[in-house]
């Protein structure tokens, strides 16, 4: 439950997650290539590693990494000192720009799952009164239990939708 509440904190949570991922990937690549900064080739490998982590650690659908052309374009915008290489702070800004839409999708799904689904469940509980068999059972359930069941169903349907995309 604490992880869910952390995710509701929004931008701070997102920045902490990006910082953790970027620091780890930057250090990993820096140790492998034994240079201080990342060239374009190193940067593209870093993007692939970051998107791999995003797909493992962040809830939501699978996100494909951007094309090499998009990486070159964002690299030009983030290379503050125009040396053709990306340092640690530039890398953090680069990944923030690269993953902005990714975290927007995750945030939207989280809001739908944790806010909209329980609200709709409680609001429509009365609509089940006329359904034979089901109506009496639903009316006996406490609102919190009913909202939890509907939220779990919403999460299940979201996951089913993700599985069918592949």
Order of alpha helices (4+ residues) and beta strands (2+ residues): alpha-alpha-alpha-alpha-alpha-alpha-alpha-alpha
